[in-house]
Amino acid sequence: MPRVSTDARLARSATAWVFFANGAALGSWVPHIPDAKQALGLSDSLLGLALLGMAAGSLIGLPLSGLLTARFGSRRTTTAAVLALLVATPLPLLAPSLPAFVVALVLLGMANGAVDVAMNTQAIAVEERLGRAIMSGFHGFFSVGGLVGAAVAGLAMAAGAGPLTHLTASVALLLVVTLGAVRFLLSTAPAAAKSAVFRLPRGPLLALGALALCSLMAEGAMGDWAAVYLREDLRTEAGYAALGFAGFSLAMAAGRFLGDGLVRRYGGPAALCAGAGIAAILLTAGLLAGEPWAAVVGFAGVGLGLANAVPILFSAAGKISGIPHELAIATVSTAGYCGFLTGPPVIGLIAERLGLAVGLGLVALALAIVAFGSASITSDRSQKRWMVSSSGWR
């Protein structure tokens, strides 16, 4: 077999691991948000504002990673970013005060945003080298990582392991494997020595960015609030509360591994429209029921419904002609992460006054917007000028 094919297969495995490690690190941290909340004595609104730090950090890391990836290539940037993410993951649990907690979340968010752009740029390079659609599969590994991280966290908590003990051990294991994997990433030539850090969305980027904003707000809310809702509002045990994010991650992983075939058959807009609509209905029903099992089903519905939203949007952004891959991805990612920026504090403020169930209703509204927005774009004939890939938005 030609060397290039062997290199591509190794790069595919290495890139899949980076996606997995990213998801596993976040999945290991998310179930401990209630622990950090209790340790620092935070109210729902203060927690929401504190979580704003991670979103703000992501908004710094995303365009910065786009610039670094354009200048140094996705291999170097991905390697540096994923290692920084793993080192930063335990920092929020080490914070002795609210200000330190916010700083730790900002650093974690910066690293996570940097990984997001760099690994997706590497994924597009691998996809082009192999000559077939595999983007949804990569994001499936991210979801599997989130599932594994959350599941192990639940088991560790049920066994009585301390939050910091569990998180440190998990990150150490991920770090060891990652150091061995990143050397197989593809070397990509810098796109431009003087690329802009960020491009204001317009035309296709504006449409993709708006849908990414709503999608990522819904996805981020599952990580920020699912465990809190189950543990505090529905009075479940810590291990059961971890099922909220675990169910979301499992459903999303399943949907993503099926995603490439579904998108090729039905098209990106149809997949987004149907998925987001189903997710909105299931989440609304789960919140209205007020039962733990119904909430877990609702969270899983969000995972299944949005499974292919980010792969579709990022793949489409990376294949718009005339714009470097990393710059387009950074732009759409930054617009999307504005959902992380506005979602957590708004949900927290609503929860403080009307209850967390009502606050999570904002997620259902965002899902409905994605559904209607996708349907609207589907009917726009001008989409044919820029929907460029059967593996993404077509």
Sequence and secondary structure as in RCSB ss.txt:
>XXXX:A:sequence
MPRVSTDARLARSATAWVFFANGAALGSWVPHIPDAKQALGLSDSLLGLALLGMAAGSLIGLPLSGLLTARFGSR
RTTTAAVLALLVATPLPLLAPSLPAFVVALVLLGMANGAVDVAMNTQAIAVEERLGRAIMSGFHGFFSVGGLVGA
AVAGLAMAAGAGPLTHLTASVALLLVVTLGAVRFLLSTAPAAAKSAVFRLPRGPLLALGALALCSLMAEGAMGDW
AAVYLREDLRTEAGYAALGFAGFSLAMAAGRFLGDGLVRRYGGPAALCAGAGIAAILLTAGLLAGEPWAAVVGFA
GVGLGLANAVPILFSAAGKISGIPHELAIATVSTAGYCGFLTGPPVIGLIAERLGLAVGLGLVALALAIVAFGSA
SITSDRSQKRWMVSSSGWR
>XXXX:A:secstr
  HHHHHHHHHHHHHHHHHHHHHHHHHHHGGGHHHHHHHHT  HHHHHHHHHHHHHHHHHHHHHHHHHHHHH HH
HHHHHHHHHHHHHTTHHHH SSHHHHHHHHHHHHHHHHHHHHHHHHHHHHHHHHHTS  HHHHHHHHHHHHHHHH
HHHHHHHHTT  HHHHHHHHHHHHHHHHHHHGGGS     S TT  S     THHHHHHHHHHHHHHHHHHHHHH
HHHIIIIIS   HHHHHHHHHHHHHHHHHHHHTHHHHHHHH HHHHHHHHHHHHHHHHHHHHHHT HHHHHHHHH
HHHHHTTTHHHHHHHHHHT TTS HHHHHHHHHHHHHHHHHHHHHHHHHHHHHH HHHHHHHHHHHHHHHHHHHH
HHHT GGGGGT   TTS  
